[in-house]
């Protein structure tokens, strides 16, 4: 398998991975906004904004967030924004063990998009 050129990223990457005792959650998407030609152009921008990202819970074991400088999932510290308005994200939830997971949607029109 060939490596991507330096500064390049696949169209979609794992942006967030959250491991708990009962499930794994992965959020996939592009780590830059569509208006940029790609990750290389986004990395060149001088950023003063820092993304705020918090995960709280009794059963949380690990939280990893995509860092555009390292182009890898790392423990969250201070990162440039990787989530943008009007972007498409994929949320994947894998149960651990035999527990059944249930989802409730409160946003009208999205309930049909859940795939189980």
N, C-alpha and C positions, 0 to 999 in steps of 0.2 A: 504494500500500500504506500503510495507516495505521500510525502508530507506537504502540508499547505505552505505556500510562500510566507516568509516573515511578514507579520502585520495582517495576514489574512485570517479569516475565521469562516467556518462553515455557515451556511445561511441560518441554521438554528443550532443552538447549543443548550446544554443544561445550565440554566441560570441559577437555580436554587435546588438544593437537595436537603430535605429535612427527614431525619431518621428518628422515629419514636419507638417505644416498646411494642406498639400495636400496628403501625403502618409506616410505609415510606412514601414521601411526597416529592415529586419532581416537577419543576416548572421549566418548560422549554420555550425558547424564543430567540430572537435576534438581540445581541447585546449592544445594539446601537440603533438610532432612529433611522427610518427609511430615507429621510432627506439627505443623509450622508451616503456617499458612494460605497462605503464599507467601513470596516473596523479601522483600517489604516488612517483614513481621514478623521474619524471620530477620536482616535488616540492623539492626534496632533493638536486638538483644541485645548486651550488653556482653561481648565475647569476649577472653579472655586466652590461649586455646589457639591455637597456630599450627600449620598443617598442615605436615608434613614430606613433601617430594616430591623425589625424586632420580632423574635419568636419567643413565646412564653408558654410553658406547660410543664406539668409534673413529669410526664413521660418522655420529654424531648431528650434524645441522646446525642444528636449531632446536627449541626446546621452548617452548610457550605454554600457560599455565594460566588458567582463568577466574577473574577477580577479581570478587567480588560487589559491591564498592563501585563499581567502574568499569563493571560489567556488560559486560565485554569480555575477550577473550583478551589476556594480557600476558605479558611475560617473568616467570618465577617469581622472587619475592623472599620475602615473608612474607605468606601468605594465610590467611584463615579456612578452616576445613575445608569441603570441597565433596563429599567422599565419605563415605557413611554405611552402617552395617550394614543389611542387609535391604533395600537399595535396588536398583533395576534399572539396569544400565548397558549400553550398546551399544558394542562395540568394532569399529571398522571399520579394515581394513588394505588399502591400495592399493599394489600393487607398482609400482616404477618400472622401466621398460625391459622386457626379455623374461625376467627372472628369475622362476622359479617359487618361491612361498613354501609352506612346509609348517608345519603346526601339530600339536603333540602335547599331548593333554590328559591330565593325571594325576589329575583329580578325577572320580571315578566318577559317571556319570549326565549329565555335560555333553557328552560326545563327540557326542551326537546333535543338539546345538544349534548346531554349527558349520555355517555355510552357505558354500559355496565357489563 
